[in-house]
Amino acid sequence: MNDIIHFDRGLIARYDRSGPRYTSYPTAMQFHQGFRDQQYRENARHSNEYPIPSPLSLYFHLPFCSNVCFYCGCNRIITKNRDHAIPYLDHLKEELALQARLFDRDRTVRQLHWGGGTPTYFTHGQMQDLMQEINRHFTLAPDNEGDYSIEIDPRETGELTLATLRGIGFNRISIGVQDFNPEVQKAVNRIQSVEQTAAVVTAAREQQFRSVSMDLIYGLPRQSVDTFRETLQTVIEMDPDRISVYNYAHLPRRFKMQRRINAEEIPSPVVKLEMLEMIIGTLTGAGYLYIGMDHFAKADDELTTARDNGTLCRNFQGYSTHGDCDIIGMGITAISRIDACYAQNVYGMSEYQELVSAGVCPVFRGIRLDRDDLVRRDVIMRLACHFRVDFETVADAHLIDFGDYFYNELELLKHMQEDGLVRVEPDCITVTPSGRLLVRNICGVFDKYLRNEDQKLLYSKVI
């Protein structure tokens, strides 16, 4: 694939509107509470009946943190009393057993991810015990054949922790960094030294983890182009395989903890654009390739390979190499993608515990995709992952005439083609180097739910 990105500041400013990140389609905004335990079970049963059932991806939400980060919008529980996590783990194991009974045992777990919160909040014994339970109920892939990852907080992780994680089967780690500048760290209440982070990366290499990823955020209070460039250079020196740089969305009405952030210290939109331009130039100059949206990876990384061979996909963890998997989400707020449905677990701890103890799948909302949803999801994911849609491929997969089916959308794309974001040809749509940073806007043309202007206001800005 051509890796060139054209940064057109005027074009980006003009298209910097609110829109989905398309980790799913339809997005979670379309999930409804008419989808519960019974509907989830029906879709799980149906997924077992295919001639060749899909492999599985397991996601576990571990929401506990010992300290609060003011920018965070995740569902988490802040407590230094580690005993508070014990009942949650007990009920998570109950859900694990409950979910396992719904899926055939010969469906191998190709992907596994622990997210949070802070998964390394738990003791080594608790993590070992949870993995043993997973292995007892599901068929895990042999070491290094699966893609088994965990989110790491360097403040909660030492050499022994990494050895424990590698020993129980994890082969990828994702390290939260956000920013190394001391003033920025104070402003967001996340004090994390370069030395702590570098020590985790070194130990991960020694333990032969297959991949190290780092997460950063731009647009945080007290950041500047120059200070964030210093953070990027420090990260590059640590040589991670993947780097994700997310745009901070300040939504204090939605996320109460963000009210602790001084909005006057947040970089202006103009400065954020300058930061984005610097980020792209710095990372691509250091040899990282732009995968899409917020993600960069080395040329030999599996994400890059998947992008180039057409197997890259998006799910609730971002870009992934395992688009063929059914995803089972476990724990509060976790989202599953099974067969042609999405389902999300309840938010409340007490409700979650009550439901799983009663043998009920703790789903409180979801959606069963209709034929039109499936067609549009295919197009949107091809644009987001590969910057290209071949009409014949989609037409053959869904038995449609692409030009007739998407006549109105192709008309809407003419304006974007005039602006240089896409090329619409008789047989395909191609996102141009100028349009790649704005692919969310292009995907939105095919999103039938986004036609409601009120829906757009529920999402973060594209840039």
C-alpha positions as CSV (number, residue, x, y, z in Angstrom):
1,M,0.0,0.0,0.0
2,N,1.1,3.6,-0.7
3,D,2.1,5.0,2.8
4,I,2.0,8.6,1.8
5,I,-0.2,10.9,3.9
6,H,-0.9,14.5,2.8
7,F,-1.5,16.9,5.6
8,D,-3.8,19.6,4.3
9,R,-4.5,21.9,7.3
10,G,-7.3,23.8,5.6
11,L,-9.0,20.6,4.5
12,I,-8.7,19.0,7.9
13,A,-10.1,22.1,9.6
14,R,-13.1,22.2,7.2
15,Y,-13.9,18.5,7.8
16,D,-13.2,18.4,11.6
17,R,-16.7,17.5,12.6
18,S,-18.1,15.0,15.1
19,G,-18.4,11.4,14.1
20,P,-18.0,7.8,15.1
21,R,-14.7,5.9,15.4
22,Y,-16.4,2.9,13.8
23,T,-15.1,0.2,16.1
24,S,-18.5,-1.3,15.2
25,Y,-21.3,-0.7,12.8
26,P,-23.9,0.1,13.8
27,T,-22.2,2.0,16.6
28,A,-23.1,1.5,20.3
29,M,-25.5,4.5,20.0
30,Q,-27.9,2.2,18.1
31,F,-27.9,-0.6,20.7
32,H,-31.3,-1.0,22.3
33,Q,-32.6,-2.6,25.5
34,G,-34.9,-5.0,23.6
35,F,-31.8,-7.1,23.2
36,R,-31.2,-9.2,26.3
37,D,-30.2,-12.7,27.5
38,Q,-32.5,-14.6,25.2
39,Q,-31.5,-12.8,22.0
40,Y,-27.8,-13.2,22.9
41,R,-28.2,-16.9,23.5
42,E,-30.0,-17.3,20.1
43,N,-27.1,-15.6,18.3
44,A,-24.5,-17.7,20.2
45,R,-26.3,-20.9,19.2
46,H,-26.6,-19.8,15.6
47,S,-22.9,-19.0,15.5
48,N,-22.1,-22.7,16.3
49,E,-24.2,-23.9,13.4
50,Y,-22.1,-22.7,10.5
51,P,-20.3,-25.4,8.5
52,I,-17.0,-23.9,9.8
53,P,-17.7,-21.9,12.9
54,S,-15.6,-18.8,13.5
55,P,-12.7,-18.9,16.0
56,L,-13.2,-16.9,19.2
57,S,-11.8,-13.7,20.6
58,L,-12.2,-13.2,24.4
59,Y,-12.2,-9.8,26.0
60,F,-12.2,-9.3,29.8
61,H,-13.0,-5.9,31.4
62,L,-11.0,-5.5,34.6
63,P,-12.1,-2.1,35.8
64,F,-10.1,-1.5,38.9
65,C,-7.5,1.3,39.3
66,S,-5.6,2.5,42.4
67,N,-5.4,6.1,41.1
68,V,-7.6,8.2,39.0
69,C,-6.5,9.8,35.7
70,F,-8.5,12.9,35.1
71,Y,-8.7,12.4,31.3
72,C,-10.1,8.9,31.4
73,G,-13.5,8.1,30.1
74,C,-13.4,4.3,30.8
75,N,-15.7,2.6,33.1
76,R,-13.5,2.0,36.2
77,I,-13.5,1.6,40.0
78,I,-10.9,3.7,41.9
79,T,-9.8,2.0,45.1
80,K,-6.6,1.2,46.9
81,N,-8.2,-1.6,48.8
82,R,-7.4,-4.6,46.6
83,D,-9.9,-6.8,48.5
84,H,-12.7,-4.9,46.8
85,A,-11.8,-6.7,43.6
86,I,-12.2,-10.2,45.0
87,P,-16.0,-10.4,44.6
88,Y,-15.8,-9.1,41.1
89,L,-13.3,-11.8,40.1
90,D,-15.6,-14.4,41.6
91,H,-18.5,-13.3,39.5
92,L,-16.3,-12.8,36.4
93,K,-15.5,-16.5,36.7
94,E,-19.2,-17.3,36.9
95,E,-19.8,-15.4,33.7
96,L,-16.9,-17.2,32.2
97,A,-18.5,-20.6,32.9
98,L,-21.9,-19.3,31.7
99,Q,-20.5,-18.0,28.4
100,A,-18.5,-21.1,27.8
101,R,-21.6,-23.3,27.8
102,L,-22.9,-21.3,24.9
103,F,-20.1,-22.0,22.5
104,D,-18.7,-25.3,21.1
105,R,-15.5,-26.3,22.8
106,D,-13.6,-26.9,19.5
107,R,-13.8,-23.2,18.6
108,T,-10.2,-22.1,19.3
109,V,-9.5,-18.8,21.1
110,R,-7.3,-17.0,18.6
111,Q,-7.4,-13.7,20.4
112,L,-7.6,-12.7,24.0
113,H,-7.4,-9.3,25.7
114,W,-7.5,-8.0,29.2
115,G,-8.4,-4.4,29.4
116,G,-9.5,-1.9,32.1
117,G,-9.1,-0.2,34.3
118,T,-5.7,-1.6,35.1
119,P,-5.5,-5.4,34.6
120,T,-2.1,-5.4,36.5
121,Y,-3.9,-4.1,39.5
122,F,-4.5,-7.7,40.5
123,T,-2.1,-10.0,42.3
124,H,0.0,-12.5,40.4
125,G,-2.0,-15.3,42.0
126,Q,-5.3,-13.7,40.9
127,M,-4.1,-13.3,37.3
128,Q,-2.8,-16.9,37.2
129,D,-6.1,-18.2,38.7
130,L,-8.2,-16.3,36.1
131,M,-6.1,-17.6,33.2
132,Q,-6.5,-21.1,34.5
133,E,-10.3,-20.7,34.6
134,I,-10.2,-19.4,31.0
135,N,-8.1,-22.4,30.0
136,R,-10.5,-24.7,31.8
137,H,-13.6,-23.5,29.9
138,F,-12.2,-22.5,26.5
139,T,-9.7,-24.0,24.0
140,L,-6.7,-21.7,24.0
141,A,-4.2,-21.7,21.1
142,P,-0.6,-23.0,21.7
143,D,1.9,-20.4,22.9
144,N,2.6,-17.7,20.3
145,E,0.0,-19.0,17.9
146,G,-2.7,-16.9,19.5
147,D,-2.8,-13.1,19.9
148,Y,-3.0,-12.7,23.7
149,S,-2.6,-9.1,24.9
150,I,-2.9,-7.2,28.2
151,E,-3.0,-3.5,29.1
152,I,-0.1,-2.5,31.3
153,D,0.4,0.3,33.8
154,P,4.2,0.6,34.4
155,R,3.4,1.9,37.9
156,E,1.8,-1.4,38.7
157,T,4.2,-3.6,36.8
158,G,7.6,-5.0,37.7
159,E,9.9,-7.7,36.3
160,L,8.2,-10.4,38.2
161,T,4.8,-9.3,37.0
162,L,5.9,-9.5,33.4
163,A,7.4,-12.9,33.9
164,T,4.1,-14.0,35.4
165,L,2.1,-12.7,32.5
166,R,4.4,-14.3,30.0
167,G,4.2,-17.6,31.9
168,I,0.4,-17.7,31.8
169,G,0.4,-17.1,28.0
170,F,0.4,-13.4,27.2
171,N,2.6,-12.5,24.3
172,R,1.7,-8.9,23.7
173,I,1.5,-5.9,26.0
174,S,0.0,-2.4,25.6
175,I,1.6,0.3,27.8
176,G,-0.3,3.4,28.8
177,V,2.0,6.4,28.6
178,Q,-0.1,9.4,27.5
179,D,2.7,12.0,28.0
180,F,6.1,12.1,29.7
181,N,6.1,15.9,30.4
182,P,5.9,16.4,34.2
183,E,3.6,19.4,34.0
184,V,1.1,17.5,31.8
185,Q,1.3,14.6,34.1
186,K,0.4,16.8,37.1
187,A,-2.5,18.4,35.2
188,V,-4.1,14.9,34.5
189,N,-3.0,13.3,37.7
190,R,-0.9,10.5,36.1
191,I,2.7,10.7,37.4
192,Q,4.8,8.1,35.5
193,S,8.5,8.4,35.0
194,V,10.4,7.6,31.8
195,E,12.5,5.2,33.9
196,Q,9.5,3.2,35.0
197,T,8.2,2.8,31.5
198,A,11.6,2.0,30.0
199,A,12.1,-0.7,32.6
200,V,8.8,-2.4,31.6
201,V,9.8,-2.3,27.9
202,T,13.2,-3.8,28.6
203,A,11.7,-6.6,30.8
204,A,9.1,-7.4,28.1
205,R,11.9,-7.9,25.6
206,E,13.8,-10.1,28.0
207,Q,10.7,-12.2,28.5
208,Q,10.3,-12.5,24.7
209,F,6.9,-10.8,24.4
210,R,6.1,-10.8,20.7
211,S,4.9,-7.2,20.6
212,V,5.1,-4.0,22.6
213,S,2.6,-1.2,22.0
214,M,2.4,2.3,23.5
215,D,-0.6,4.5,23.9
216,L,-0.3,8.3,23.9
217,I,-2.8,11.2,24.0
218,Y,-2.5,14.6,22.3
219,G,-4.6,17.6,23.3
220,L,-4.1,17.2,27.1
221,P,-3.8,20.3,29.3
222,R,-0.4,22.1,29.3
223,Q,0.8,20.2,26.2
224,S,2.5,22.1,23.4
225,V,3.9,21.0,20.0
226,D,7.5,21.1,21.4
227,T,6.8,19.2,24.7
228,F,4.8,16.5,22.9
229,R,7.6,16.2,20.3
230,E,9.9,15.4,23.3
231,T,7.6,12.7,24.5
232,L,7.4,11.2,21.0
233,Q,11.2,11.1,20.7
234,T,11.5,9.4,24.1
235,V,8.9,6.8,23.0
236,I,10.7,6.2,19.7
237,E,13.9,5.6,21.6
238,M,12.2,2.8,23.5
239,D,11.4,1.2,20.1
240,P,7.8,-0.1,20.5
241,D,6.3,-2.2,17.7
242,R,3.1,-0.1,17.6
243,I,2.2,3.4,18.7
244,S,-1.3,4.7,19.1
245,V,-1.8,8.5,19.5
246,Y,-5.4,9.4,20.5
247,N,-7.0,12.8,20.4
248,Y,-8.2,13.8,23.8
249,A,-12.0,14.5,23.8
250,H,-12.9,16.8,26.6
251,L,-16.5,15.8,27.6
252,P,-16.9,16.9,31.2
253,R,-20.7,16.6,31.1
254,R,-20.4,13.0,30.1
255,F,-17.3,12.0,32.2
256,K,-17.4,13.5,35.6
257,M,-13.7,13.2,36.4
258,Q,-12.8,15.4,33.4
259,R,-14.2,18.3,35.4
260,R,-11.0,18.2,37.4
261,I,-9.2,19.3,34.3
262,N,-8.7,23.1,33.7
263,A,-10.2,23.6,30.3
264,E,-8.2,26.9,29.9
265,E,-5.0,24.8,29.8
266,I,-6.2,22.6,26.9
267,P,-4.5,23.3,23.6
268,S,-6.5,25.3,21.1
269,P,-7.8,23.6,18.0
270,V,-5.1,25.4,16.0
271,V,-2.4,24.0,18.2
272,K,-3.9,20.6,18.1
273,L,-3.7,20.6,14.3
274,E,-0.1,21.6,14.6
275,M,0.5,18.8,17.0
276,L,-1.1,16.3,14.7
277,E,1.0,17.4,11.8
278,M,4.1,17.1,14.0
279,I,3.0,13.6,15.2
280,I,2.6,12.3,11.7
281,G,5.9,13.7,10.5
282,T,7.8,12.5,13.6
283,L,6.5,9.0,13.6
284,T,6.7,8.4,9.8
285,G,10.1,9.9,9.8
286,A,11.2,7.4,12.4
287,G,10.0,4.5,10.2
288,Y,6.5,3.9,11.6
289,L,3.7,3.4,9.0
290,Y,0.3,4.9,9.3
291,I,-2.2,2.1,9.7
292,G,-5.3,4.3,10.1
293,M,-6.9,6.8,12.4
294,D,-4.7,6.8,15.5
295,H,-2.5,3.8,14.8
296,F,1.1,3.5,13.6
297,A,3.2,0.4,13.3
298,K,6.6,-0.8,12.1
299,A,6.8,-2.2,8.6
300,D,7.3,-5.8,9.9
301,D,4.4,-5.7,12.4
302,E,1.4,-7.9,12.0
303,L,-0.9,-5.0,11.8
304,T,1.0,-3.7,8.7
305,T,1.0,-7.2,7.2
306,A,-2.8,-7.4,7.7
307,R,-3.3,-4.0,6.2
308,D,-1.3,-4.9,3.1
309,N,-2.9,-8.4,2.6
310,G,-6.5,-7.2,3.2
311,T,-7.2,-9.0,6.5
312,L,-7.1,-5.9,8.8
313,C,-10.3,-5.2,10.8
314,R,-11.6,-2.9,13.5
315,N,-13.2,-3.9,16.8
316,F,-13.7,-2.4,20.2
317,Q,-9.9,-2.6,20.9
318,G,-9.1,-0.6,17.7
319,Y,-7.4,-2.2,14.7
320,S,-7.0,-6.0,14.8
321,T,-5.6,-8.8,12.7
322,H,-8.5,-11.2,13.7
323,G,-11.6,-10.0,11.9
324,D,-12.9,-13.6,11.4
325,C,-13.4,-14.1,15.2
326,D,-16.6,-13.9,17.1
327,I,-15.9,-11.7,20.1
328,I,-17.1,-12.6,23.6
329,G,-16.9,-9.7,26.0
330,M,-17.0,-10.4,29.7
331,G,-17.2,-8.2,32.8
332,I,-19.2,-5.0,33.3
333,T,-19.8,-2.9,30.1
334,A,-18.0,-5.4,27.9
335,I,-19.2,-5.6,24.3
336,S,-19.6,-8.9,22.4
337,R,-19.9,-9.3,18.6
338,I,-21.4,-12.7,17.9
339,D,-22.7,-13.9,14.5
340,A,-24.6,-10.8,13.2
341,C,-25.2,-9.1,16.6
342,Y,-23.6,-6.8,19.1
343,A,-24.4,-7.1,22.8
344,Q,-23.2,-5.0,25.8
345,N,-23.1,-6.1,29.4
346,V,-24.6,-4.0,32.2
347,Y,-22.7,-1.1,33.8
348,G,-23.6,-1.6,37.5
349,M,-21.5,-3.9,39.7
350,S,-24.5,-5.1,41.8
351,E,-26.7,-5.7,38.8
352,Y,-23.9,-7.6,37.1
353,Q,-23.3,-9.9,40.1
354,E,-27.0,-10.5,40.5
355,L,-27.5,-11.6,36.9
356,V,-24.5,-13.9,36.6
357,S,-25.3,-15.5,40.0
358,A,-28.8,-16.3,38.6
359,G,-27.3,-17.9,35.5
360,V,-28.4,-15.0,33.2
361,C,-26.2,-13.4,30.6
362,P,-25.6,-9.9,31.9
363,V,-26.6,-8.2,28.6
364,F,-28.6,-5.1,28.9
365,R,-28.6,-3.8,25.3
366,G,-27.6,-4.8,21.9
367,I,-28.6,-5.1,18.2
368,R,-29.3,-7.7,15.6
369,L,-27.9,-6.5,12.3
370,D,-30.3,-6.6,9.3
371,R,-29.2,-7.1,5.8
372,D,-28.7,-3.4,5.1
373,D,-26.5,-3.1,8.3
374,L,-24.3,-6.0,7.1
375,V,-23.8,-4.4,3.7
376,R,-23.0,-1.0,5.1
377,R,-20.7,-2.5,7.8
378,D,-18.7,-4.2,5.0
379,V,-18.2,-1.0,3.1
380,I,-17.4,1.1,6.2
381,M,-14.8,-1.4,7.5
382,R,-13.1,-1.7,4.1
383,L,-12.8,2.1,3.9
384,A,-11.5,2.3,7.5
385,C,-9.0,-0.5,7.2
386,H,-7.9,-0.6,3.6
387,F,-8.8,2.9,2.3
388,R,-10.5,1.2,-0.7
389,V,-13.8,-0.5,-1.7
390,D,-14.0,-2.6,-4.8
391,F,-17.6,-2.6,-6.0
392,E,-17.6,-6.1,-7.4
393,T,-16.3,-7.7,-4.2
394,V,-19.1,-6.1,-2.1
395,A,-21.7,-6.9,-4.8
396,D,-20.7,-10.5,-4.9
397,A,-20.7,-10.9,-1.1
398,H,-24.1,-9.4,-0.6
399,L,-25.8,-10.0,-3.9
400,I,-26.4,-6.3,-4.8
401,D,-25.7,-3.9,-7.6
402,F,-23.3,-1.5,-5.8
403,G,-24.1,1.5,-8.0
404,D,-27.8,1.1,-7.6
405,Y,-27.7,0.3,-3.9
406,F,-25.5,3.2,-3.0
407,Y,-26.6,5.7,-5.6
408,N,-27.3,8.4,-3.1
409,E,-24.0,7.8,-1.2
410,L,-22.0,8.0,-4.5
411,E,-23.7,11.3,-5.2
412,L,-22.7,12.6,-1.8
413,L,-19.1,11.5,-2.4
414,K,-18.8,13.8,-5.4
415,H,-18.2,16.8,-3.1
416,M,-15.5,14.9,-1.2
417,Q,-14.0,13.9,-4.6
418,E,-13.9,17.6,-5.6
419,D,-12.0,18.3,-2.3
420,G,-9.5,15.5,-3.0
421,L,-10.5,13.1,-0.2
422,V,-11.6,10.2,-2.5
423,R,-11.4,9.0,-6.1
424,V,-14.6,7.5,-7.3
425,E,-14.1,5.3,-10.3
426,P,-16.4,3.0,-12.2
427,D,-15.3,0.0,-10.2
428,C,-14.0,1.3,-6.8
429,I,-13.7,4.0,-4.2
430,T,-10.2,4.9,-3.1
431,V,-9.3,7.1,-0.2
432,T,-6.5,9.5,-1.3
433,P,-3.5,10.4,0.8
434,S,-5.3,13.7,1.7
435,G,-8.4,11.8,2.8
436,R,-6.8,9.2,5.0
437,L,-6.8,11.4,8.1
438,L,-10.5,12.1,7.4
439,V,-11.6,8.5,6.7
440,R,-14.2,8.7,9.5
441,N,-15.9,11.4,7.5
442,I,-15.9,9.3,4.4
443,C,-17.2,6.3,6.3
444,G,-20.0,8.5,7.7
445,V,-21.4,8.9,4.2
446,F,-22.4,5.2,4.3
447,D,-23.8,5.4,7.9
448,K,-27.6,5.5,7.6
449,Y,-27.9,6.3,11.3
450,L,-25.7,9.4,11.0
451,R,-28.3,11.2,8.8
452,N,-29.9,12.4,12.0
453,E,-28.0,15.6,12.9
454,D,-28.6,15.0,16.6
455,Q,-26.7,11.7,16.4
456,K,-23.6,13.5,15.2
457,L,-23.4,15.6,18.3
458,L,-23.1,12.5,20.5
459,Y,-19.6,11.7,19.1
460,S,-16.2,13.3,19.5
461,K,-14.5,15.4,16.9
462,V,-12.8,13.6,14.0
463,I,-9.5,15.3,14.7
